[in-house]
């Protein structure tokens, strides 16, 4: 009976850990997004340059 309780707790912990990891990935990949229009005006990038920077940051975040 104790084994079932421990297995149940491990399953719940694994689910919460997985949920936090997924949430962290979504938050970290979207965190700099509101800054791109500001940077575009500041550095005088064209919209395509901003798109390239955004795409590169997603690749970097997804590979690590």
PLY file of the C-alpha trace (Angstrom):
ply
format ascii 1.0
element vertex 64
property float x
property float y
property float z
element edge 63
property int vertex1
property int vertex2
end_header
0.00 0.00 0.00
2.84 2.37 0.82
4.39 1.62 -2.57
1.18 2.75 -4.30
1.16 6.01 -2.35
4.81 6.68 -3.20
4.24 5.83 -6.88
1.25 8.16 -6.96
3.32 10.99 -5.46
6.13 10.38 -7.95
3.65 10.51 -10.84
2.19 13.79 -9.57
5.68 15.24 -9.13
6.65 14.19 -12.66
3.52 15.78 -14.11
4.13 19.07 -12.27
7.81 19.08 -13.21
6.94 18.54 -16.86
4.32 21.28 -16.74
6.82 23.74 -15.24
9.40 22.92 -17.91
6.88 23.46 -20.71
5.71 26.72 -19.13
9.31 27.92 -18.77
10.01 27.23 -22.45
6.94 29.20 -23.52
7.78 32.10 -21.22
11.44 32.26 -22.17
10.81 32.13 -25.90
8.19 34.89 -25.72
9.89 37.11 -23.15
11.90 39.35 -25.54
9.07 39.67 -28.08
7.70 43.05 -26.83
11.20 44.53 -27.14
11.58 43.89 -30.87
9.62 46.98 -32.05
11.63 49.11 -29.62
14.90 47.68 -30.91
13.69 48.12 -34.49
13.24 51.86 -33.90
16.41 52.20 -31.85
18.79 50.41 -34.23
16.85 51.32 -37.42
16.33 47.74 -38.49
13.96 46.92 -41.28
11.10 44.54 -40.46
12.94 41.68 -42.16
15.97 42.22 -39.92
13.75 42.02 -36.87
12.23 38.81 -38.22
15.68 37.27 -38.68
16.67 38.19 -35.12
13.41 36.78 -33.76
13.88 33.53 -35.70
17.49 33.19 -34.53
16.51 33.68 -30.89
13.87 30.94 -31.21
16.42 28.55 -32.68
18.85 29.28 -29.85
16.18 28.84 -27.17
14.87 25.61 -28.66
18.30 23.99 -29.03
19.28 24.58 -25.42
0 1
1 2
2 3
3 4
4 5
5 6
6 7
7 8
8 9
9 10
10 11
11 12
12 13
13 14
14 15
15 16
16 17
17 18
18 19
19 20
20 21
21 22
22 23
23 24
24 25
25 26
26 27
27 28
28 29
29 30
30 31
31 32
32 33
33 34
34 35
35 36
36 37
37 38
38 39
39 40
40 41
41 42
42 43
43 44
44 45
45 46
46 47
47 48
48 49
49 50
50 51
51 52
52 53
53 54
54 55
55 56
56 57
57 58
58 59
59 60
60 61
61 62
62 63
